[in-house]
């Protein structure tokens, strides 16, 4: 069977901080309240997404990799990750702030959880007036000072708080303390990992459990990068009909493409799958005799065997993700 561009059925996740924007802005078809995350492409156990259409309908990522190997993910990717898909792709809607948190490194996550670490990035799709993100510290911090601020509930004094708007982008390497603030809708690209250490959660009670969520104070302490960095925001070009570098890390490469009219892509020399996330507008993707319409809030995966394709759009903004 020949591989083709694949759409997946999202997995929707209830979150204490979730809102309605995934439904109202991104037209997601969920029935529960407080859905904070749409897992677009996931190989996380018990949250696997499945192909939504075509001859491979119902297949999981792991099944596809087992069948097609390097033709699906790329030979280099298959040699590194085997039957595990390396990325988790999400849309996130924060009606209220997420917990202040940190993710462990690959080394730490392997030792503690037999898991990948979680390096990730955010692309802001929509933000209400005065919406904020927390990214890193606003000064060089010693561990003792951090513990003192945490115990005194004054952690915000040492955190770097960023006002955000549509198009703002941040890379969140492991060890960087962070939180998405209220009123932010964003696309998140991350390693396949579900390991998060909560540092502070505003003493909230989960309406589903009637209890406060667990904090991971001690685990977080060994994972935090206490350094201060001059600028946490990603600066990038936005030239039309070209792949502009957004975030390139050892764990994924994300470009941004602003499409107007016709754009032809050649992935012959890229030994990797490619994921398109439509973060604004819509576009038609043509591969051989197949055409797909991808709208804002939709995601499509191009197997590594897909080489030449054409994109048509009056106006679209696409995140182009590969390894």
N, C-alpha and C positions, 0 to 999 in steps of 0.2 A: 504493500500500500504506500502511496506517495503522501508525504507530509504536506501540510498546507497551513496558512495562518490560522491560529487557534484562539477563539474566545472561550472564557471559562465562566462557570456559575460562581458568583461571589459567595463568600461565607460571611454572614453578618454577626457582629459581636456586640452584645449588650455591654455598656460601660456606665458606671455611676455618673460619669460626666457627659454622656452622649446626648445629642440633640436630634433635630429633624432635618438638617441640611443635606444629609446623604439622600433623603427622599425628595425634598423640595427643590434643591439646586442640582443634584446629580441624577435625579429620577431613579433612584434605587428602589426596588420593589420589595420592601420589607414591611412586616405588619407590627412588629414589636415597637414599643417606645424605648427611648434612650439608647438607640443604636449608635455607638460611637465610632465603629470601625467597619469598613467593607474590605475584607481580605480578597483581593482581586486574583492573585496567583499565589497559592500556598501549598507547601509540602509539609507543613507542621502536622504532626500526628493528631488524628481526630478532628482536624480542621482542613482537610485536603480539598482543594477546588477540583472540579471536574469539567471536562470539555463540554461546551453547551450545544454544539451543532456539528453537522457533517458526519462522515463515516467513523470518526473517532469519538463521537459523543459518549459521555459517561466515563471516559478514561481519566485517571489521575496522572499527575506529573510522574510519579514513580513508575506507573505502568508504561507510560510513554518512553521514559528513559530506558527501562528494561527491554523494551521492544526495539527502539530505534537507536539507542546509545548515542554515539557522536553525531549522527545525522540530526538528532533532536537538539542536543545541548552544545555540540561542538566537541571535537576529539580532545582538545586540551582540557576543556571543562570536565569531560567524562573521566579522563585520566586522574584528575584531581579529586573529584567529588563522587565518582561512581554513580550509584543509583539515587543519590540525594540531590535534590534541586537546591541550588545555593542561595536563592533570593526569596524574600517575602515582600509582596507588593500590596500597598494599602492606600485607601482614602480614609482620612480621619476627620471627624467633626467634634470639636470641643465646645459644648454649650457652657460648661463651667471648667475651671482649670484642671488639668491632669495633676497627679501627684508630682512633687519634686522627686526626681529619680536619677539613677545612673545604671549603665550596663557594664557587665564585666568584659574583659579582654578575651580573646580566643583562648589564651593559656589558662586564665582563671576559670572560664566557663567549662573548659575541658576537664580541669581538675575537680571542680565542684559539682558539675551537672552533666558531664559527658555531652556537652553541647557546643555549638559554635558560639562565639561572642556575638555582640550585636552592634556593629558599626552601621550607622544609618544616615539618611539625609531627609530634609524637609523642603518642599516647594509649596509656598503659600498660594492657594487658589482664590481665597476670599477671606477678608478680615473685616470685622466690624470696627467702627471708629474707636481708636485708642486701644485696640487689641494688642496683646503682648505675648512674647515668648521669653522663657528663661533659658539662657545658653551660657554655661560656664560661670566663672567668678569675675567680679569687677576689680579685683586686686589680688596680689600674691598672698596666699593663705597658708598658714601652718596648721597642721592637723589639730593641735590643741585649741587654736582659735575657732576652727570649724566646730569642734565638739562643744565649745562654750556657747557659740551662737545657736547651735541646734538645741541645746538644753534650755536655753533662755527663750526659745521661740522667736529669735531675731535673725533667722537665717537669711531673710530677704535683704538684710543690710550688706551682705557680702556677695550676693548673686548679681550677675549681669542680666539686666532686663532690657529687652529690645522691643520698641514699638514696631509693628509690622504692617505691611500692605501686600496686595496682590503682586506676585512675582518675586518676593523676597525668598532667598534660599539660604539654608544653613546645613553644614556638614556636622554631624554629631558623632565623633569617634568615641570608642569605648573609653570610659573613665570621665567623660565630660558630664557634669551635673546639668540637668535640663528639665524643662516642662513646657508643654503647650498651654497657652493661656486661653481664657474664655473668648468665644467669638471667632475662632480661627478654624477654617476648613483647609486642609492641606493634603498633598500627596506625599507618601512616605515610602522610601526604598530602603531596604535593610537586608542584612544577612538573615538566613533562615534560623531564627532563634526566638524563643518565647521567654527569655530570662530577663527580668527587670527587678531591680532593687529599689523599693520605695523608701525614700528618706523622710518625707513629710507629706501628710495627706489632709491637712486643714481640719483634722478631727471630725471628718465626715462619717456619717452612718449610711451604709448601703441599704437602700429601701428593700432590696430583695432578701437580704440576710438579717437586717436589723442590727448589724454589728459594724464596727469600724474595720477597715481593711488592715491586713497585716503590714507592719513596717519591717524593714530589713536593715536596721541601723548598723549592726556589726558587719554584715556581709558587704554593705556599701562602703564602709570605711576602708576596707582593703582594696576597693576597686577604683576609688576616686583619684582623678588627676587634679592636684591642688594648684597647678600652675596658672598664671594669668596670661592671656593672649590679647594682643592689641586689637584685633578685629575678628569677630566670629562670623560675620556675614560674608557670603560668597559673591564676588563681583564677576559679572559675565557679559559677553556680547549678545546681541539679539538680532543678528543679521538675518534677513529673509532668505528662505529656501536653502539654508545650509545648516549643518550640524555644529552648533556652537557649544564649546566645552562648558559644562556646568560644574559637575563634581566628578573628578577622576580619583579613585582610591584603589588600594590593592584588592578591594572586595567587590567593587562594581564601578562601572563608568556610565555616567549620565550626561547626555547632551540635551540641549533644547533646540527645537526646530520650529520656527515660525513659518508656516506655509501659506503662500498666496499663489493661486494658479496651479501649475503642474510642477511636480518634483519627482525626478527619477533617482532611485537608490540602487547601489550595487554593493552587495555584501559578500561578494565572491571570496575576498581575502580576509574576511572576519571569521575566525574559528570560534564562533559563539552564537548562541541564540540572541535575539533582540526582542525587547518588550517596548511597545508603544503605549504610553498613558496619555490620553487626550485630556489636557487640563483647561482647554478653552476652545470654543468653536466646534467644528466637526470636519471630518475628511472622509474621502473614499479611497480605499486601498485596493489596488488591482494587482493580482499575482496570477500570471498565466490567464486562464479564462474565468477566474474567480474574483468577484468584487465584494468588499465588505464596507459598510458604513460604520464609522466609529465616531460616536458623539462624546461631548464633554462628560467626563466621569466614567468612560469606558476604557477598557484595556484589551490589547491583543498581543499575542506572542507569536513571533516569527521563528520557526525552527531553524537550526543552523544550516539546513539544506536549502532554505529559501535564499536565492541570490538576487535576482533582478526583480524590482517591483516599482509601481508608480503610485504616487499620491496626488490626488486632486482636491483642492479646497478653495473656497472663497476666502476663508480665514480660519486657521487652526493653530493652536499651540500644542506641541507634542513633546513629551519627555521620551527620549530614546535611550534605552538602558541595555547594557550588555556586560559581559565579563572580559 
